[in-house]
């Protein structure tokens, strides 16, 4: 039982870290959104954009 509880605790901590990471990413993205729009005019970027958004959604 103690082993399971410990596992859950580390799992929770990992989830929090991932959450923090994705929050930081989101902040960075919103900060640089105008720059992103400039880059997005680039067709190459608009092709990768859904992939990037998917990665962010899944917290890498």
C-alpha positions in Angstrom: 0.0 0.0 0.0 2.8 2.4 0.9 4.5 1.7 -2.4 1.3 2.6 -4.3 0.8 5.8 -2.3 4.5 6.8 -3.0 4.0 6.0 -6.7 0.8 8.2 -6.8 2.6 11.0 -5.0 5.5 11.0 -7.6 2.9 10.7 -10.4 1.2 13.8 -9.0 4.4 15.7 -8.8 5.3 14.8 -12.4 1.9 15.9 -13.5 2.4 19.2 -11.7 5.8 19.7 -13.4 4.3 19.0 -16.8 1.5 21.4 -16.0 4.0 24.1 -15.0 6.0 23.4 -18.2 3.0 23.8 -20.4 1.9 26.9 -18.6 5.3 28.5 -19.2 5.0 27.5 -22.8 1.6 29.0 -23.1 2.9 32.2 -21.5 5.8 32.3 -23.9 3.5 31.7 -26.8 1.0 34.4 -25.8 3.9 36.8 -25.3 5.3 36.1 -28.7 2.0 35.7 -30.5 2.5 38.8 -32.7 5.9 37.5 -33.7 4.2 34.1 -34.4 1.6 35.8 -36.6 4.5 37.2 -38.6 6.1 33.8 -38.9 2.8 32.2 -39.7 2.6 34.2 -42.9 5.3 31.7 -43.8 3.5 28.7 -45.3 6.1 26.4 -43.8 5.1 27.5 -40.3 1.3 27.2 -40.9 2.0 23.6 -41.9 3.7 22.9 -38.6 1.4 25.0 -36.4 -1.2 22.2 -35.7 1.6 19.9 -34.8 3.1 22.4 -32.4 -0.4 23.1 -30.9 -0.9 19.4 -30.5 2.4 19.0 -28.7 1.5 21.9 -26.3 -1.9 20.4 -25.6 -0.3 17.2 -24.6 2.4 19.0 -22.6 5.1 17.5 -24.7 
